[in-house]
Amino acid sequence: MQKKWWKEAVMYQVYPRSFKDSNGDGIGDLPGILEKVDHLVELGIDIVWLGPIYDSPNDDNGYDIRDYYKIHSEFGTMEDFDLLLKTLHFRGIKLIMDLVVNHTSDEHEWFMEARKSKDNPYRDYYHWTDEPNNYISYFGGSAWEQTEETGSYYLHLFTKKQPDLNWSNPKVRKEVYEIMKFWLDKGVDGFRMDVISLIAKPEVFKNSPSTDLKFLIENHYANGPGIHEYLQEMYREVLQFYDVMTVGEGPGITKAHALNYVSSDRNELNMIFQLDLMFMDFGPMGKFDYRPFTFQDFKRCWMEWDMAMKDNGWNNIFLDNHDFPRMVSRFGNDSLFRIESAKLLAMLLLTFRGTPCIYQGSEMGMTNVAFSSLDDYDDVEIHNFKREHIPGDRISEAEFLKIVHRQARDNARTPVQWDDSENAGFTEGEPWIKVNPNYKEVNLDTSREIFDFYKRLISFRKSYTDLVYADLEVYDVEHPQIFFYRRGIYFTILNMSDKVILKYRHGIDSGIVLMSTHNRKGFPQNNIDLNPWEGILIKN
């Protein structure tokens, strides 16, 4: 397998609004990130993925961009960005930016011009129709919005303030490539490409036989005509001239054609964030249409995606980010076994094949939040759903609030809990969204055991190349609680349950325990009793 620096690296996602506020306005900012560089260095990460910091009206918290060449004033200045980039590089950390080019803000100058008239030079930068079809938005309602100026409708797969760009227009693609060159020439080390699988649209927008969101994503929105030609052109025009990393967010990318995006001979992307794991509990109408999943579903997803990428591809692996609930609440036990399950999930993330991405706060075992009122939540996705479905006969507000507690994006967007001081040490002002009330018990100071465990795991991963490149072999595949696998000379045994597993026969004949969530030493006997949420890394 071809070795690359981005395969051996450990990523860390910074969601700027919620990381650290330096000036007391309640919003995280670039100087705040600079204050915490020592934290990132101590953790041992290699790459910071920095969420959108561009000028934006913030209809979707920065994923609606008004000016790609300007820093939003709430985050600081371009000088602040340059200093942060220089400091990270000096400390041995690379930085990748969010590239959000499926859509712009409706306040971007291109769209402001495009909506004026049907013959405006910017009209074809977006998708227009006089007869909208039955596509629905990710955030509910029609994916088409009518404008007063011409009476025509524009496409928006996300909010009404996020019109989709028309990638079939070569002028649009040229604009995107110039944006990329601007940031790469500044010295950034690559891009995380937001919903990149959605950029290619059909020539004619026909009605779909189903308006279930999952059906629309898989059959209409993702992997559209021209997607690979666009990405290969992006490589020829921009990426081949820089030693950078690209990771595409891949809604609708299936195992069957994932290699079309990431094979080394395709000259498209280095890796993708596959979303099968994140969508596992989504019903036909999306995340708020909750469907329980089993541990076997979870384990099978990890195994099948590794197999799909085995020969000539690469995964970026993660368990949470700014769009999904906290991993210890979703995949662990955030009450009785918060520390144990947070450590076990870290072991899974950092001993599996693929470039791991840690989301801010996971190294402290931060959990979902359960605000008592929908009014305490900020996310446009929540409020759009509430407006369209409540009141109604489908779901009550009380029932919806329970689903929000489990599924909402704001679970991961509450401020980072640095300590037990007011507002968890995030800000001296009023935070833009409330701090999780559990910050007195859950913060970096009280969770050093989890943080130190992450540090050791990251150090092991960098020291032992088998944990990066070796093939995966899974044992005891049908076991209902155990995830047990081998990478080269390293074995990982994970009890992903609240139950004690008595006399588990692992069949490893010799070796030593490198790390354990429960501080085991020596060699574990073949008939081993496993504690709830116990993980063991063994060198054979």
TIRO-76219 format. One record per atom (N, C-alpha, C): residue in one letter; x, y, z. Coordinates in steps of 0.02 Angstrom, whole numbers, plus 50000, padded with zeros to 5 digits. Example, Ala and Ser with C-alpha at 12.3 -4.5 7.8 and 13.67 -1.06 7.14 Angstrom:
a506604971650390
a506154977550390
a506604983550390
s506424988850354
s506844994750357
s506455000250394
// end
This chain:
m500424994050000
m500005000050000
m500445006350000
q500255011049958
q500645017249953
q500595021350017
k501175023350043
k501185027250105
k501115034750090
k500715038150131
k500595045250124
k500565048450193
w500765054850198
w500755058150263
w500055058650291
w499555059550247
w498875060350271
w498555053750293
k498855048150276
k498625041750302
k498875040750374
e499465043350388
e499785042350453
e499585047650504
a499215052650482
a499055058350525
a498425057050566
v498345060750620
v497735060850660
v497435067850655
m496805068050634
m496455074450626
m496065076450689
y495935082950693
y495535085550748
y495105091150719
q494445090450728
q493995095550701
q493865101050752
v493975107250730
v493795113150769
v493175116250738
y492645116650778
y492035120350759
y492105127250790
p492305132150751
p492555138450780
p492085142050829
r491445142050814
r490975145750857
r490975143250929
s491145136850937
s491065133751003
s491725131551035
f492285133351006
f492925130951032
f493175135151090
k493335141551077
k493575146051130
k493475153251109
d493145157051152
d493025164151139
d493555168251175
s493875172751137
s494425176751166
s494215183751187
n493645186251162
n493485193351173
n492835194451211
g492515189251236
g491935190051278
g491285191351242
d491275190451176
d490635191551140
d490215185251137
g490455179651166
g490075173551169
g490145169051109
i490575170951061
i490675167151000
i491415165250996
g491545158850986
g492235156650977
g492555160050918
d493215160950920
d493555164850869
d494265162250857
l494585165250807
l495265163050789
l495775164250845
p495775170050877
p496235170950934
p496105165850990
g495475163750998
g495315158751048
g495635152051030
i495625150250967
i495955144050945
i496705144550959
l496985150450944
l497695151550956
l497875150451029
e497425152551074
e497545151551146
e497605144151164
k497295139851125
k497265132751143
k497715128351099
v498185131351064
v498635127351023
v499025122451067
d499225124551126
d499595119951171
d499185113651185
h498525114451192
h498095108751203
h498135103851145
l498125106451084
l498155102251025
l498825098751019
v499355102451035
v500025099551032
v500095094051084
e499855095251145
e499905090151197
e499515083851178
l498935084751147
l498535079051127
l498905074851075
g499285078151032
g499685074550983
g499405074350913
i498915078650899
i498595078350833
i499055081550781
d498935079750718
d499355081950662
d499015086950616
i498355086750614
i497975090950567
i497385093950603
v497275100350595
v496665103650616
v496215104650556
w495605101850560
w495085103750512
w494705109550542
l494755115250510
l494445121350535
l493785122450499
g493245122650537
g492585123950508
g492555130750475
p492015132150438
p491975138350399
p492065144650442
i492515148850419
i492635155350453
i492525161150404
y492225159550345
y492135164650294
y491555169350313
d491535174950279
d490995179650289
d490325176350272
s489835176950317
s489215173150310
s488655176450348
p488035176050324
p487455178350363
p487275173550420
n487595167750421
n487495162750474
n486785159850477
d486485158950420
d485845155450420
d485955148050438
d486515145350416
d486695138450433
d487395138350464
n487495142850511
n488125143250550
n488755142950507
g488765147150456
g489375147950416
g489405143650354
y488955138950347
y488945134850285
y488535138250230
d488365144450241
d488055148750190
d488535154650181
i488945154250129
i489515158850123
i489345164850078
r489485170650105
r489355176950069
r489975179350032
d490575177850060
d491195179950028
d491735174950047
y491975171249998
y492475165950010
y493175168750023
y493275175050012
y493935178150019
y493985182450081
k493485182250123
k493465186650181
k493305182650244
i493645184350300
i493515181350365
i492915184850397
h492445180950423
h491885184050458
h492135187750519
s491885193750529
s492145198150583
s492065194950652
e491565190650662
e491475187650728
e492045182750745
f492405180450694
f492965175950705
f493635179550709
g493655185650684
g494285189350685
g494445192350617
t495075192650601
t495315195750540
t495745190950500
m495915192850439
m496365188850400
m497055188550433
e497245193850467
e497885193750504
e497855188550560
d497275187950593
d497195182750644
d497275175750614
f496975174850555
f497035168350521
f497755166850503
d498095171750474
d498795170750454
d499225168850514
l499105172150571
l499495170650631
l499345163550656
l498705161650655
l498525154850677
l498855149650632
l498825150650566
l499125145950519
l499875145450530
k500205151150538
k500925151150549
k501105147650614
t500705148750667
t500845145750732
t500745138150729
l500205135950698
l500085128750692
l500655125450654
h500855128450599
h501405125550560
h502055125350601
f502185130550638
f502785130750680
f502775125250733
r502165123650757
r502095118450808
r502005111450777
g502055110850712
g502035104350680
g501335101850663
i500855106350658
i500155104550644
i499945107650578
k499645103550535
k499395106050472
k498675108550481
l498425112450433
l497755115150437
l497395114050371
i496785111150374
i496365110750315
i495735114850325
m495505117750271
m494915122150273
m494295118350250
d493715120850269
d493085118450241
d492985121750173
l492905117650121
l492735120150054
l491995118850043
v491595124150044
v490865123550040
v490645126349973
v490605122049922
v490475124549854
v489915120749819
n489505117049856
n488875114749827
n488385120549821
h488465125349866
h487995130949869
h488365137149897
t488065142849888
t488295149049920
t487745151649965
s487855157449994
s487315161150026
s486905164649972
d486265165849987
d485865169949940
d486075177249943
e486535178949989
e486805185749993
e487485186349958
h487715180849928
h488335181249888
h488195185549826
e488705189249805
e488605193849749
e488385190149685
w488605183949676
w488395180149616
w487635179349616
f487365177349674
f486635176049676
f486245182649676
m486505187649708
m486165194149707
m486075196649636
e486575195349593
e486525197049523
e486065192249486
a486145185849499
a485785180649462
a485025181349468
r484795183549524
r484075183949535
r483755189949501
k484155194649477
k483885200849450
k483485199849386
s483735195649341
s483395194649277
s483615188149246
k483225185649198
k483385179249167
k483985179749119
d484155185849099
d484725186549054
d485345189449089
n485335189449156
n485915191949193
n486505187349181
p487115190049174
p487705185849162
p487835180449216
y487585181549276
y487675176749329
y487095171849337
r486595172549294
r485995168349301
r486175160949301
d486615158949257
d486785151849248
d487285149349300
y487435153549350
y487845151149406
y487435146749453
y486775146749445
y486315143149489
y485815139249447
h485395135349480
h484895131249446
h484205134649452
w483885135649395
w483235139149393
w482725135049354
t482095135849372
t481545132849335
t480915136849345
d480465136249297
d479795139249306
d479295133949328
e479505127549327
e479065122049347
e479435117549395
p479425119149459
p479815115249508
p479555108049513
n480025103449524
n479815096449535
n479705095249609
n479685088849629
n479495087249698
n480085085949744
y480685088349727
y481255087749772
y481115091349838
i481355088349893
i481295091649957
i481995093349984
s482015098250027
s482645100450057
s482845095650114
y483495095350126
y483755091650185
y483415094150249
f483245100450250
f482985103550311
f482225104350309
g481905100750263
g481175100750260
g480895105650209
g480305104050183
g479975108350134
g480265107450064
s479985111050017
s480205110549948
s480935112849941
a481285109749894
a481975111849879
a481985117449828
w481415120249812
w481365125849764
w481055131849798
e481315137749783
e481065143949812
e480965149049756
q480385152149755
q480225156949703
q480495163849721
t480725167449670
t480955174349679
t480465179249649
e480405185049681
e479935190149658
e480155193149591
e480815193749581
e481065197449523
e480845194449457
t480855187849450
t480695184549386
t480135179449392
g479945177749453
g479445172549462
g479715165549456
s480355164849439
s480655158249433
s480865155549501
y481005149049502
y481195145549563
y481935143549559
y482295144249614
y482985141849616
y483025135749662
l483515131449649
l483615125249687
l484025126649750
h483795123849806
h484185124049868
h484075117449904
l484575113049903
l484515106749938
l484545107550013
f484775113350036
f484805114750107
f484325120550123
t484525125650159
t484035130850176
t483895135350115
k483375139350121
k483185143950067
k483735149050054
k484155150150103
k484695154950096
k485345151750071
q485285145550045
q485865141950019
q485735139349948
p485695143749899
p485565141549830
p486135137249803
d485955131849768
d486455127249741
d486785130049678
l487455129349677
l487835131549618
l487755126649560
n487805129349500
n487745125349439
n488435123449414
w488665117649433
w489345115449416
w489415113749342
s488875113049305
s488945111849233
s489175118149196
n489155123849230
n489405130149202
n490155130649214
p490565130549162
p491295130749172
p491525137049209
k491135142449205
k491325148549241
k491285147449317
v490785143649338
v490725142049409
v491325138049432
r491505132949394
r492075128849413
r492715132949416
k492805137449369
k493395141749370
k493405146149432
e492825148749451
e492785152749513
e492995148649573
v492755142449577
v492925138049633
v493675136649635
y493975135449577
y494685134049575
y495095140049596
e494865145949580
e495215152049603
e495175152849678
i494595151149707
i494525151249780
i495025146349812
m495055140449785
m495505135349812
m496235137749809
k496425140449752
k497115142849744
k497275148449793
f496795152749806
f496905158249853
f497115155549922
w496755150549947
w496895147850013
w497505143350013
l497595139549960
l498195135249956
l498825139449951
d498795144949915
d499375149249910
d499535152749976
k499035153250019
k499165155750087
k499535150650129
g499505144250108
g499865139150145
g499435133950178
v498765134150168
v498355128950199
v498525122250167
d498385116850203
d498635110250186
d498115105650155
g497555108650133
g497055104650100
g496355106850118
f495865102650099
f495165104450108
f494755098350130
r494295099750175
r493735095250187
r493175098150144
m492915094150097
m492455096650047
m491735094850067
d491365099950085
d490675099150109
d490225096150055
v489845091150073
v489355087650029
v489585087549955
i490215085649945
i490495086049877
i490145081149830
s489845075849856
s489505071049813
s488855073749783
l488645079749804
l488015082549781
l488095087849727
i488705089549708
i488805095549665
i488545094549594
a488505088449569
a488305087249500
a487545085949497
k487195089949460
k486475089549455
k486255087149386
p485645084349381
p485395082049315
p485255088049269
e485255086749204
e485085092049157
e484355093949162
v483925089049174
v483205090149181
v482985087549249
f482625091649286
f482395089849353
f481705086649348
k481685079949343
k481055076349339
k480815074749410
n480165073449416
n479885071549481
n480175064849503
s480265064049568
s480505057849597
s479905053449615
p479955046849607
p479405042449627
p479295042349703
s479795044649740
s479735044949813
s480055051449838
t479765054249890
t480065060249920
t480355058749989
d480455052350004
d480845050650064
d481555053150054
l481815056450105
l482465059850098
l483015054850080
k483025049150113
k483555044250098
k483525041950025
f482925040950000
f482845039049929
f483095044549883
l482915050749899
l483135056349857
l483895056949856
i484205056349914
i484935056949917
i485255051549874
e485045045349883
e485365039749849
e485215039549775
n484635041949754
n484425041149684
n484405047549643
h484435053349676
h484385059549638
h484915064749656
y485085065349720
y485525070849740
y486265069149734
a486455063049749
a487165061249752
a487395057949687
n488055058549674
n488385055049619
n488075056649551
g487915062949541
g487575065049480
g488025064949419
p487735066149361
p488115065849298
p488655071249297
g489265069049283
g489825073749279
g490235074349342
i490025071149397
i490375072049461
i491105070249455
h491275064749423
h491975062649420
h492375066949371
e492045069149319
e492395073749273
e492565080349308
y492105082749350
y492235088949387
y492815088049436
l492815082549472
l493345081549522
l494025080249489
q494015076849433
q494655075849397
q494905082449368
e494455086649345
e494655093249321
e494935097449379
m494625096949437
m494875100449497
m495585098349512
y495715091849506
y496395089449517
y496875092249465
r496685092049402
r497135094549349
r497265101949356
e496755105749372
e496805113049373
e497115115749438
v497045112049492
v497265114649558
v497685109749597
l497395104149616
l497675099949669
l498335096849652
q498455095149588
q499075091849571
q499695096249584
f499595102649592
f500155107249601
f500335108349675
y499985105049721
y500095105949792
y500125099149827
d500545098549878
d500565092549918
d500075093249976
v499445091949961
v498915093250010
v498465087150017
m498015087650065
m497555082350081
m496845084450063
t496455079950033
t495755081350018
t495325075850047
v494805077750082
v494325072950107
v493625075650091
g493235071550057
g492575073650036
g492035070850081
e491565075150101
e490975072650137
e490525069250085
g490325062950100
g490035058950047
g489325056450057
p488825060750070
p488145058150073
p487965054850007
g487685048750012
g487465045249952
g488015041249918
i488635041849940
i489175037749911
i489125030849943
t489025025749902
t488955018949926
t489625015249921
k489655009649954
k490255005449950
k490395003249878
a489875002549838
a489944999949770
a490355004549725
h490295011149736
h490665015649692
h491115020549729
a491265019049793
a491695023549832
a492385024249801
l492655018649774
l493325018949745
l493355023549684
n492785024949653
n492785029749597
n493005036749620
y492905038149685
y493095044649712
y493815044649738
v494065039049763
v494695039349802
v495255034749777
s495145030749727
s495695026649702
s496275031049681
s496875028749696
s497465032849683
s497565034249609
d497295029849566
d497375030949494
d496815035249464
r496355037549506
r495795041549481
r495945049049480
n496415051249523
n496585058349528
n495965062649544
e495615060549597
e495045064449621
e495165066549693
l494955062449742
l495035064149812
l495495059049846
n495785061049903
n496195056349942
n495765051549982
m495215053950009
m494775049850051
m494105053150058
i493625049350085
i492965052050097
i492755050750170
f492305055050194
f491915053550253
f491305049650229
q491305043050237
q490695039350220
q490185040350275
l489545040650256
l489035042550304
l488545036950320
d488685030850297
d488245025350314
d488185024450390
l488755025050424
l488745024350497
l488325029850530
m488395035950506
m488045041650535
m487295041550520
f487115038450462
f486405038150442
f486065031750465
m486415027750505
m486175021150523
m485505021350559
d485375026450598
d484745026950635
d484265032050605
f484385033950542
f483925038550507
f483365034550475
g482745036850483
g482195034050446
g482135037350377
p481615035750339
p481535038450272
p481535046050269
m481315049350323
m481285056650324
m481885059850358
g482395055950372
g483005058850399
g483105057550473
k483525061650504
k483755060350572
k483205060750624
f482705065050613
f482175065650662
f481645060250654
d481735056050604
d481315050050594
d481725044150620
y481805043850685
y482295039450717
y482115032050709
r482625027950692
r482555020650689
r483145017550727
p483005013550779
p483555010550816
p483985006050772
f484635005450789
f485075000850754
f485364996050805
t485644990650780
t485934985550824
t486704986050822
f487014982750872
f487744982450873
f488004978850812
q487634973750788
q487844970150728
q487834974850668
d487344979250663
d487334984250610
d487964988650613
f488124990850673
f488704995150685
f489344991650663
k489434985550687
k490054981850672
k490104980250598
r489544978350568
r489544976650496
r489734982750454
c489514988550474
c489674994650436
c490434995850435
w490744995250492
w491474996150496
w491834991050453
m491624984850457
m491954979450420
m491874980450344
e491264981750323
e491124982050251
e491464988050219
w491494993650254
w491824999450224
w492584998550221
d492864995050270
d493574993450266
d493704988950206
m493284983950196
m493374979450140
m493284983150073
a492824987750070
a492704991450008
a493314995549988
m493694997950036
m494275002150022
m494934998250024
k494904991850036
k495504987950052
k496054988349999
d495874987649936
d496384986749884
d496694993249860
n496294998449852
n496575004449820
n496245010949845
g495995010849906
g495655016849930
g495835018350002
w495515023350030
w495655025350100
w495045028650129
n494905026950192
n494345029950229
n494595035350276
n494175040150289
n494255044450347
n493745042050397
i493965040150457
i493505037050505
i493365041850563
f492735041850584
f492525046350637
f491905043550670
l491755045950729
l491165043750766
l490695049450783
d490915055550773
d490465061350780
d490795067250747
n490405072450734
n490665078950712
n490125084150724
h490185089950693
h489725095450706
h489015094050681
d488915088850640
d488265087350612
d487905081650647
f488225078450696
f487945072450726
f488025072550802
p487645068450837
p487695068350911
p488385066450936
r488495067850999
r489125066051032
r489205058451033
m489815056151018
m489915048951009
m489805044951073
v489975047651131
v489895043851192
v489155043251210
s488745047851187
s488025047351199
s487685042851147
r487945042751087
r487625038951033
r487865031651031
f488505030551041
f488785023851033
f489055020951098
g489085024851151
g489325022551215
g488785022951268
n488975023951329
n488515024851385
n488745031251421
d488365036651413
d488595043151438
d488405044451511
s488145039451545
s487965040351616
s488395035751660
l488215029451666
l488565024951711
l489285023651689
f489405023451623
f490065021451598
f490345026751550
r490255033051567
r490485038451522
r491235037951511
i491625037651563
i492355037551556
i492575031151519
e492305025451540
e492505019151510
e492325018851435
s491715020851419
s491505020251349
s491835025651306
a491985031451335
a492355036551297
a493045033951279
k493365030551325
k494035027751312
k493995022051261
l493495017651269
l493425012151221
l493305014651150
l492875019651142
l492745022351075
l493365025551045
a493775028651088
a494415031351065
a494855025651040
m494845019951074
m495255014251053
m495025011750985
l494385011250974
l494125009250909
l494355014150855
l494275020450867
l494435025650818
l495175025550800
l495605024250848
l496325025050837
l496695018550825
t496335012950823
t496655006650805
t496375003650741
f495885007150711
f495595004750649
f495985007650590
r495865004750530
r496215007350471
r495825013250443
g496195018550426
g495915024750401
g496195030550440
t496135036450413
t496365042450448
t495845044450499
p496005044150564
p495495045750615
p495405053250623
c494775055150636
c494605062150648
c494255062650716
i494565066350761
i494295067550828
i493915074150828
y493315074050853
y492925080250858
y493055083650925
q493095090250924
q493255094050985
q492795091951043
g493115090851100
g492745088851160
g492695081451171
s492805077451118
s492785070151127
s493345067851173
e493905071451170
e494475069651214
e494335071351287
m493745074351300
m493535075651369
m492915071451386
g492665067551339
g492065063651350
g491435067851354
m491415073451316
m490815077651316
m490215073751289
t489625075551316
t489015071751301
t488495076051266
n487965072851243
n487395076451218
n487105081051272
v486735086051248
v486395090551294
v485645089251291
a485285090551345
a484555089451345
a484225095751372
f484215101051330
f483875107151350
f483125105651358
s482805109451403
s482105108051420
s481615110951371
s481855115351327
s481405118651279
s481735118851211
l481335118251158
l481585118951090
l481865125951078
d481625130751116
d481865137651108
d482605138451127
d482865133651165
d483575134051186
d484045131651131
y483755128651078
y484175126051024
y484225131250969
d484805131250935
d484945136250884
d484855133650813
d484925127250802
d484995124450735
d484385125550692
v484495128150631
v483965129350583
v483595122850566
e483955117250567
e483645110750552
e483085109050601
i483205110450665
i482705109150717
i482095113650706
h482205119950696
h481655124750693
h481255124050629
n481575122050574
n481205120650513
n480745114650522
f481005109450554
f480595103450566
f480005105250612
k480135109050663
k479595110950709
k479055114950673
r479265119550630
r478785123650594
r478345119550547
e478635114450515
e478275110650465
e477865104850493
h478085102150551
h477765095950575
h477415096750642
i477495102350677
i477205103150743
i476855110050746
p476225110650766
p475805105050787
p475565101050726
g475395094950738
g475155090650685
g475005083850713
d474765079350671
d474575072750696
d475145067750691
r475735069950666
r476285065250657
r476695064550721
i476825070050756
i477245069850816
i477085075850859
s477105074950925
s476985080450971
s477645084050984
e477595090151011
e478195093851027
e478605090351081
a478265087251129
a478625083651182
a479005077651153
e478685074051107
e479025068451075
e479615070751033
f479505076250998
f480045078950956
f480635081050999
l480505084151057
l481045086351100
l481475080351122
k481175074651135
k481555068651153
k482015066451096
i481755066951034
i482165065150976
i482735070150967
v482605076550979
v483125081650976
v483675080151026
h483485078151086
h483985076351137
h484445070851112
r484185066351070
r484575060751046
r484955062350982
q484635066150935
q484875066450867
q485135073250843
a484975078650876
a485085085250848
a485825087150841
r485965091250791
r486655093550780
r486905097850837
d486465101450871
d486685105750926
d486985101750984
n486865095250986
n487185091151038
n487935091751036
a488205092550975
a488935093050967
a489165100250961
r488715104950963
r488895111950951
r488905116251014
t488725113351071
t488775117251133
t489525118551147
p489675123951183
p490375125951193
p490805120551226
v491435120451206
v491915115751235
v491975117251310
q491975111851350
q491975112451423
q492685111851449
w493025117651452
w493735117751470
w493845116651545
d493385119351585
d493465118651658
d492795119651691
d492775120251757
d492135120751793
d491975128051812
s492325132851782
s492155139851795
s491535141751756
e491305147951765
e490695150151731
e490765149251655
n490235146551625
n490225145151553
n490785140451532
a490985136251579
a491475130851565
a492135133451539
g492295139751553
g492925142551530
g492925144251456
f492345143751423
f492295145251352
f492285152751338
t491925156551379
t491855163651368
t491725167251434
e491905173651435
e491735177951492
e491085181551479
g490795180651420
g490165183851403
g489585178951403
e489065180651365
e488485176351357
e488595171851297
p488655165251305
p488805160951247
p488245160951196
w488435160151133
w487945160451078
w487415154851084
i487605149251115
i487135143951133
i487325141751203
k486835139651241
k486965137951311
k487495132451317
v487885132851370
v488355127651388
v487965121651415
n488205115551401
n487895109651430
n487915110351507
p487335109751540
p487325110651613
p487765105851652
n488005100551620
n488425095651657
n489165097651659
y489315103951640
y490025105851634
y490415105651700
k490065105951757
k490415105451821
k490705098551831
e490355093451806
e490585086551812
e490975084151752
v490825086951693
v491145084751631
v491535090551601
n492185090351609
n492615095551580
n493325092651575
l493765096551546
l494445094051536
l494785092251602
d494675096351654
d495005095051718
d494765088551750
t494115087151745
t493835081251777
t493905074951733
s494115075951671
s494145070451623
s494855069351597
r495345070851637
r496035069851616
r496185062551600
e495825058051633
e495925050951619
e495775049451545
i495245052351519
i495065051451449
i495575054851404
f495755061051421
f496235064751381
f496905061151378
d497145058751434
d497795055251435
d497755048751396
f497175045451397
f497085039351358
f497145040851283
y496825046251260
y496885048451191
y497625049651173
k497975053251217
k498685054751205
k499085048451194
r498995043551237
r499375037351231
r499195033551168
l498555033251152
l498345029751091
l498635033151029
i498605039751026
i498885043350969
i499635041950963
s499975041951019
s500695040451019
s500835033450993
f500435028451016
f500515021650992
f500395021250917
r499865024550893
r499705024250822
r500275026950779
k500605032150803
k501165035050766
k501795030650770
s501835026750823
s502435022650833
s502405015950797
y501795013350789
y501715006650762
y501355007050695
t501715006250640
t501425007350574
t500885002150557
d500884996350590
d500344991550578
d499664994550595
l499654999050644
l499015002250663
l498785007250611
v499215008750562
v499025013150507
v498875008950445
y499335004650425
y499305001550359
y499074994250358
a499124990550412
a499004983350409
a498274981850393
d498174976150359
d497504973850343
d497104972350406
l496454972550398
l495994971050453
l495754963850449
e495774960350505
e495484953650510
e495034953650572
v494384952350562
v493904952550617
v493734945450639
y493734944450704
y493564937850733
y492884938350769
d492594932450778
d491974931950817
d491454936950791
v491364936850727
v490964942050693
v490254942550720
e489964936850738
e489264936850759
e489154938150833
h489694939350870
h489614940550943
h489204946950954
p488704946750998
p488244952451005
p488524958351046
q489104957551077
q489394963051116
q490124964451099
i490474959651071
i491204960251063
i491384962350992
f491824967250987
f492154969050924
f492894967150934
f493114962050897
f493774959050908
f494114958650840
y494684962150832
y495014962250767
y495764962550774
r496094961050718
r496824960950715
r497054965550661
r497594969250676
r497944973350627
r498684971650631
g498934967350586
g499624965250591
g499744961250654
i500204963650696
i500354960050758
i499974962950818
y499454966950804
y499074970250858
y498354967850857
f498114965950915
f497424963650924
f497054968750967
t496434970150948
t496004974550988
t495384970651007
i495234970451072
i494624967251098
i494204972651132
l493594973551109
l493154978751136
l492494975651159
n492334976451221
n491674974551247
n491224980751243
m490834981251191
m490424987251179
m489734986351208
s489714985251274
s489074984251307
s489134985851382
d488554986151415
d488524987251487
d488614980751526
k488704975251491
k488714968651523
k489424966251536
v489504962451590
v490124958751602
v490124952651556
i490674951651520
i490744945651478
i491204940851514
l490944935051535
l491324930251574
l491674925251529
k492304923951547
k492694918651515
k492704919151438
y492854925151415
y492884925951342
y493514922851315
r493444918351266
r494014914851237
r494244918551174
h494804922051179
h495054925951123
h495534922151079
g495854916951104
g496274912751062
g496964915451046
i497154921151076
i497834923851066
i498304919951112
d498824917051083
d499234912451123
d499804915751161
s499984921951141
s500514925451177
s500474932851162
g500804936951203
g500794944051191
g500784948051256
i500774954651249
i500744959051307
i500194964251295
v499904966651349
v499404971951345
v499774978651338
l499664982051281
l499954988651272
l499544993951307
m498874993351299
m498424998251329
m497774994751347
s497454997451399
s496814994751420
s496415000351451
t495765000351438
t495325005251469
t495295004351545
h495464998251568
h495404996651639
h496084994951670
n496614997351638
n497294996851666
n497524989751679
r497364985251632
r497624978451637
r498374978551622
k498724973651649
k499434972951637
k499584965851615
g500174964851587
g500394958051570
g500024955251510
f499904948751510
f499554945351456
f498874942951480
p498334944551445
p497674942351466
p497584934851453
q497374931151503
q497264923951495
q496714922651444
n496734916751413
n496274915251359
n495544915251381
n495404913451443
n494734913951470
n494684920351512
i494554925851478
i494604932351511
i493904935051528
d493854937951587
d493234941451607
d493304948751586
l492844951051544
l492874957951519
l492364962251556
n492594967951581
n492154972651613
n491714976251562
p491154979351584
p490764983351538
p491204988851506
w491154989551441
w491514994651403
w492274994251415
e492514988151417
e493234987151423
e493534986051354
g494084989451341
g494454988451280
g495184986751296
i495464982151256
i496154979951267
i496514979951201
l497114982951200
l497554982751142
l498144978251159
i498234972951120
i498734967851134
i499244967651077
k499874967551095
k500414966351047
k500614959051051
n500564955550994
n500694948350992
n501424946950976
// end
